[in-house]
Amino acid sequence: MLRRVTIRILGQGLRSPSPSPVVVGSRKYHERVVDHYNNPRNVGSFDKSDPNVGTGLVGAPACGDVMKLQIRVDEENGKIVDACFKTFGCGSAIASSSVATEWVKGKQMEELLSIKNTEIAKHLALPPVKLHCSMLAEDAIKAAVKDYEAKRAKSNGSQAADA
């Protein structure tokens, strides 16, 4: 009985009117997506209580992707000296996070907000159904910048009160 079911599932016991198999729903990702998925850059996390670290945590309830992106800022010159991420989600979300961390390194804080999801999506050649992944990456960058600036304002406010 089990053998007959296995043979039917594998298609060896079925007669098909057409001699060639039909492939349905085949989707190929661009080599950059596959590369960043298989070899993600900058995976990890920093201490979120560090005053030089900004943390952006964003999610998309519709698909279940959650992205945490962190930046470490050189306080003296405002440059991003390091970035890392942790993402729970599909390959496109992981690739978008990985690309985002590469792109933010070495930039000034002001330059970060110029990174757009459309640039990430174009770089990775994301299909339309995966554009939300690049949007999450842009939102994570913005959230990390906002978190860093809030920490900095709080720090400056407490220093002014001490003086």
Secondary structure, 3 states (H helix, E strand, C coil): CHHHHHHHHHCCCCCCCCCCCCCCCCCCCCHHHHHHHHCCCCECCCCCCCCCEEEEEEEECCCCEEEEEEEEECCCCCEEEEEEEEEECCHHHHHHHHHHHHHHCCCEHHHHCCCCHHHHHHHHCCCHHHHHHHHHHHHHHHHHHHHHHHHHHHHHHHHHHHC
